[in-house]
Amino acid sequence: MTCTYNFNAGPGALPSEVLQEAQEEFLSIHGIGASVMEISHRSKQYEAIHNEAQQLIKELLNLSSEYDVLFLQGGASTQFFMVPINFLAEGKTAGYVHSGTWSGKAWKEAKKLGKTMILASGEKNQFKQLPDIDSLNIPKEMVYVHLTSNETIGGIQFKNFPDTGDVPLVVDMSSDIMSRPIDASKFSLIYAGAQKNLGPAGVTIVIVRRSLLELIPDSIPDILSYGVHAKHNSLFNTPPVFSVYMVNLVLKWIVKKGGLQGMAALNRQKAELIYHVLDNSGGFYQGLVHKESRSMMNITFGACSPEIENKLLKELEQEGFMGLKGHRDAGHLRASIYNAVPYEHCKALADFLVDFKKRNG
Ligand SMILES: *Cc1c(COP(=O)(O)O)cnc(C)c1O
């Protein structure tokens, strides 16, 4: 097998130890003679995996007993409309912080279902800087405030979260969940598609404050109701069993690596390595966003000309660096350095960028 460095934005890299473990158990989970994909989701073997994954999420995020952890399908994109379907009642208003592509998509879906209001927007800065969320003007009767913690495409990430008082704070953490410690008690609902930091595509993690479930109308379809999923411990219908199993293994790997403190320390070192090269290249490379808004997960950058960028991308590919082409809407380059991307791979990328500049600068 050739050595590759995986910087894909999503689905992203998984820990090699986890892939190996899954391979070893692929044909027979825990010695039972069948794959986890072939057994009932109501079997005691599957339920143990399912419940353990929920428990690990609670422990890693230090969740109080007020929260339920759900495993849903449809990706984070389904949460864009599921949140308003559950909580945005007629005549009420939901607030959105617009910080880039993904928060824009979440807002667009909510607008189809009810009244919304933009509380802060980074649009006037072309989303290259985080909007100011320190003094949001939140009307008391607002049903929730929605925010995207890390804009995967633009490459900006919130370091702090707003105090929304009694108004529930809902956050899309798809691309930075479990990458750093957070004060989960600030949030009423956290959702994340698994395929960036937690496992393969197919399962979406939803963490919801139980008191919110009482507000959900019975009139909505069962499959779209957080309350129904919570009541059935996410076994209302068949869950994506293999994805949940993989998430379970990734969570155990995070624990082994020192939990969220461990992840944050490692992620900081990785990001600093690459940003340092950009900032000390004499303008040969440029980060695409304001320094204080920079993401520790998705580093967006460009080189001094389109010709040089093309040459760089070609050479990176030849050298085994994968997934560095920027998003089709953003162009340039993007290095996604999720939890599972090893420090050594970031070092290899940083060294390559320095060498490429020497040869082309
Ligand atoms: C990838 C991503 C999404 C979309 O996730 P899907 O699971 O593909 O629907 C939404 N929000 C953020 C922040 C993302 O990074």
The ligand as an SDF file (V2000), in Angstrom:
LIG
                    3D

 15 15  0  0  0  0  0  0  0  0999 V2000
  -20.4550   18.6200    6.2260 C   0  0  0  0  0  0  0  0  0  0  0  0
  -21.2770   19.5770    6.9530 C   0  0  0  0  0  0  0  0  0  0  0  0
  -22.6830   19.5840    6.8610 C   0  0  0  0  0  0  0  0  0  0  0  0
  -23.4440   18.6550    5.9490 C   0  0  0  0  0  0  0  0  0  0  0  0
  -23.4060   17.3820    6.4330 O   0  0  0  0  0  0  0  0  0  0  0  0
  -24.2000   16.1770    5.7430 P   0  0  0  0  0  0  0  0  0  0  0  0
  -24.0210   15.1020    6.7470 O   0  0  0  0  0  0  0  0  0  0  0  0
  -23.5040   15.9130    4.4360 O   0  0  0  0  0  0  0  0  0  0  0  0
  -25.5990   16.5800    5.5430 O   0  0  0  0  0  0  0  0  0  0  0  0
  -23.3820   20.4920    7.6240 C   0  0  0  0  0  0  0  0  0  0  0  0
  -22.7510   21.3680    8.4290 N   0  0  0  0  0  0  0  0  0  0  0  0
  -21.4060   21.4030    8.5380 C   0  0  0  0  0  0  0  0  0  0  0  0
  -20.7660   22.3870    9.4410 C   0  0  0  0  0  0  0  0  0  0  0  0
  -20.6320   20.5150    7.8040 C   0  0  0  0  0  0  0  0  0  0  0  0
  -19.2980   20.5380    7.8980 O   0  0  0  0  0  0  0  0  0  0  0  0
  1  2  1  0
  2  3  1  0
  2 14  2  0
  3  4  1  0
  3 10  2  0
  4  5  1  0
  5  6  1  0
  6  7  2  0
  6  8  1  0
  6  9  1  0
 10 11  1  0
 11 12  2  0
 12 13  1  0
 12 14  1  0
 14 15  1  0
M  END
$$$$
